[in-house]
Amino acid sequence: MKPLLEKSIENLNQSYLVKTLKEPFFDPNWHFHPHYQLFTVIKGTGTRFIGDDIRHFNIGDTVFLAPNMPHLWRSDREYFEKDSQLMTEGIVVYFKEDFLGSEFFEKSEMYDIKTLLKKSERGLDLTGQLKEELVEDLKNLPVVNGFQGIIKLLSILDKLSKSTDYQYIASTTYSNTHKISETERMRLVHEYVLKHFKENINLSTVASLSNMTDAAFCRYFKSRTNKTFSDFVKEIRIGNACKMLQDENKSISQTCYESGYNTVSNFNNQFKSLKGVSPKQYQKLHRRT
């Protein structure tokens, strides 16, 4: 069965839904749904796609997304291997804007949270002290229910609304132009690039997955993702390089070649154009000891 882009969330008999996800890998399908979503990664690594943004994710990755924002946390390749013993874990909260009534967030006392909901239309990547606090709040939320659960969720939203410890995820010009009928097409493109980014990716091969000419595919991809296909591949490769520079005891030249680049000079230039620092500077800032 082909995966649906519009993800179906359980019919809520309560005001919100909180789930602890424990699986060999995160849901590998690009999808969206008509709910606000607050999500944190407790265990797992991979590549995160939200709107037109692509980046590596790790433990602690925490975001707040508005309804209908396409997203995907694609676990690293080793999570899909046949004999893998790896596991992922996350906590997710779903709710609709009217979960406490259609007029609740229109009250003057709710102005800050109403503003937060508007900001989340671009997706919010939580950082700093706010992220640390919310991860703990989310870990506690599954064991609270009833009225106390609603109070806890409102407290989380209030904390979010009063903080500046976040970065916008999608670009200012991003809008969701995806259609459910296009799900399989985009899924195949995502999977192909994630599998072959270390190799020379041929545009005609990728276009053929979508039954398009090269030119038609390039127009289609740009209209759906707000970026060119070559930029998409670059972001996947640089995301892999970031992971290697943080977590693995490999040289910059090894990172270069294992991320799909043929020359260190080109790798350095593309890395700096995307991250604002050289691979060496990034390594010094982020490598774990």
Summary of the structure (lengths in Angstrom):
residues: 289
radius of gyration: 19.8
end to end distance: 44.6
largest distance: 58.9
contacts: 858
relative contact order: 0.13
helix: 47%
strand: 18%
